[in-house]
Amino acid sequence: MGSGNSRIFTFLFLALASVLHGLGCGGGTPDTSMPLSEARLLNSEVRVLFGGVQTFMATTQEEVASLTALPNGANPRNFDLNVMRTVAGACFSDPVQFPTRPIDTELPAPAEATPGPDTSPLLRRTTTGRANACRPAQLLTLETYVEALAPDAQRVVIQYLLLADRLRVNLHDVLPAHLEHLERFRGGAEREVERLRGRAEAALARAQDPKVHAEQRRRAEIEYEEVTTQLQEVDTILQDISRQLQGFRHLRRQLIDDAARNISRLGQS
């Protein structure tokens, strides 16, 4: 056999030995590594995502409840509440439209509403979150009313309109997107739990190989228990998500009705 063929044979032999070692075959020690870091990461991701949706929902509930009163404890007698109710109600009912088509894979952040320039704080607003700012026909009436108020009173009226607009976008656009994302994530997380559990069980089985040192076997067993604990916690959270998703969707629809009703009751509480 020539020297060239000999080198090729040696290379192929070493490559095969490397593959067999990775598979836990031949004379090498079987791979007993556990997917512990992946299980921890999945646990953290599920907790953060579900906790974020719960917080978002609770914050939205609080803001909807606050619509019956003026911001900063302002005295309702100092304001034309009929104008405020009419325009804020029309703003909240304005259809959600977008300056550009939203990218389906992008999860929108909770909407923020900011005033326009001092010369036109309501009419010259452009966006609320990723949506167009509300622009009902009655908005000119409210801006004309605001111009006649003192600066502190102006801020009260503007803040109330911005709250109604922020809730409009959050309830009709942002919150539905987050609930859909949560449902898709739940399905993927369930599959990932099964994949990681299978990997851990396979590694534990390999750890029983006589070639595995006792210390390595014991470490694999300890890590297997922690992987199992992490995945059980994920399972519990995913079950909570499954139970609460439908309730979240029902609550969102209820909050839309509550917001419209609370705006109509501004100053009556």
Protein Blocks (a to p, Z undefined) as FASTA:
>chain_A
ZZklmmmmmmmmmmmmmmmmmnopajbdcdfbdckllmmmmmmmmmmmmmmmmmmmmmmm
mmmmmmmpcehhiafklpcfklmmmmmmmmmmpccddfbdcdfklccdddddddddfklm
mlmpfbecjbccdddfklmmmmmmmmmpcfklmmmmmmmmmmmmmmmmmmmmmmmmmmmm
mmmmmmmmmmmmmmmmmmmmmmmmmmmpmklcfklmmmmmmmmmmmmmmmmmmmmmmmmm
mmmmmmmmmmmmmmmmmmmmmmmmgoiZZ
